[in-house]
Amino acid sequence: CTVQSCNLRENYKVLLDKGYVVLGCSVDSPARHIKFIEKYDLPFSLISDEDKKVVEDYGVWGLKKFMGKEYMGISRITFVIDEKGVIEDVITKVDTKQHTNQILT
């Protein structure tokens, strides 16, 4: 999350100039979001979804595997949504270091 967020931060003006609004979403508490935003000087908002309604509705909450262990978590996916609320693109293989380029191409 940190690398991806910092990439979006560094390219935030470019995204704004192209008409994008950047929002992040996780199941972390608002307090954790505030600390993360302050620590990394993020210019965009993070949505706290502690009840997992949004992440479940978007189908990004599910079983994950890491180092042989299984756990529930959020898949790193970006939804590009137009001003009418229509999903224009879904980026499922997020390159955290080049994420802005993925969004713009």
SULGINOR-V325162 format. One record per pair of residues at least 12 apart in sequence whose ideal C-beta (glycine too) atoms are under 8 Angstrom apart, sorted by the first residue. I is the first residue (numbers start at 0). GAP is how many residues later the second one is. If there is no record, write none. Layout:
BEGIN
i=[I & I]
gap=[GAP & GAP]
END
This chain:
BEGIN
i=[0 & 0 & 0 & 1 & 2 & 2 & 3 & 3 & 3 & 3 & 4 & 4 & 4 & 4 & 5 & 6 & 6 & 6 & 6 & 6 & 7 & 7 & 7 & 7 & 7 & 8 & 8 & 8 & 8 & 8 & 9 & 10 & 11 & 11 & 13 & 13 & 14 & 14 & 14 & 17 & 19 & 20 & 21 & 22 & 22 & 22 & 22 & 23 & 23 & 23 & 23 & 24 & 24 & 24 & 24 & 24 & 25 & 25 & 25 & 25 & 25 & 25 & 26 & 26 & 26 & 26 & 26 & 26 & 26 & 27 & 27 & 27 & 28 & 28 & 29 & 31 & 32 & 32 & 54 & 57 & 57 & 59 & 59 & 59 & 60 & 60 & 60 & 61 & 74 & 75 & 75 & 76 & 76 & 76 & 76 & 77 & 77 & 77 & 77 & 77 & 77 & 78 & 79 & 90]
gap=[23 & 25 & 35 & 38 & 93 & 94 & 72 & 90 & 92 & 95 & 19 & 31 & 35 & 37 & 34 & 89 & 90 & 91 & 92 & 93 & 14 & 34 & 36 & 91 & 92 & 31 & 32 & 33 & 34 & 35 & 90 & 89 & 31 & 32 & 86 & 90 & 85 & 88 & 89 & 86 & 83 & 23 & 22 & 21 & 22 & 23 & 24 & 20 & 21 & 22 & 23 & 21 & 22 & 24 & 29 & 30 & 20 & 21 & 22 & 23 & 29 & 48 & 21 & 22 & 23 & 25 & 28 & 34 & 47 & 18 & 20 & 22 & 19 & 21 & 18 & 16 & 13 & 15 & 19 & 19 & 21 & 14 & 15 & 17 & 12 & 13 & 14 & 13 & 17 & 18 & 20 & 13 & 14 & 15 & 17 & 12 & 13 & 16 & 21 & 24 & 25 & 12 & 23 & 12]
END
